[in-house]
Amino acid sequence: MDKNTENQSAEATAEETAQAPETAEAPEVEEAAEQQQPQQPDPLEEAQKALKDKEKDFLYLRAEYDNFRRRSAKEKTEAYSKAKADAAIAFLPVYDNLERALQHGTEDTAFLQGVEMTMNQLKQVLESLDIHPIDAVGQPFDPNLHNAVMHIEDPELGENVVAACFQTGFKMGDKVIRFAMVQVAN
C-alpha cells in the first residue's frame, strides 16, 4: 500500500503543479480573450455615423440638382435664342426683296406706299425680337460683322472702309445671325 500511497501522492502533486500554472495563467488568458473579442459597437455612435453619411449624400444630391436646374435653364434659354434666330433668318430674304423693291422705285405711289408699310412692319417685328441691322456703309471693315465680296480703289474713302453694302447683315443682341455682304475700299 505504500506504493499506492506514493502513487496517489505523486499523482496529487502532479495535479497540483498542473493546476497551479493553469490558475496562474487563467487571468492572462481571460484578458487576451476579452481583447480578441470585438466589443459591441455603441448604437449611438452607429446612428451618428449613419446620419453623417446621409447628410453627405443629401448635400451631394442637392448640389447635383442645383447644377441640373442651372444647366436646364441655360439650355432652355439657348434653345429659345437659337429658334428665334432661325425664324428670323427665314424672313431675311423677304427683307432683302422689300429693300430691293424700295431701291428700284416706281411711279405707282400706292404700290410704293404698300411696300414701305410692309418693310416698316417687318423692321418693327425684327426689332421686337431684338434683331437689328448691322451698319455697314462708311464704317471700318470688321471681319466679325462684314463679309467682303468685292474690293474697290477709291481715293475719297479711307483704307478698309466699307464702300457699299450688297446685303444687310443682322445681329441678335451681340451675336451675328447674318454677316453684311460688303464692298471694301482700298
Disulfide bonds with the S-S distance in Angstrom:
none
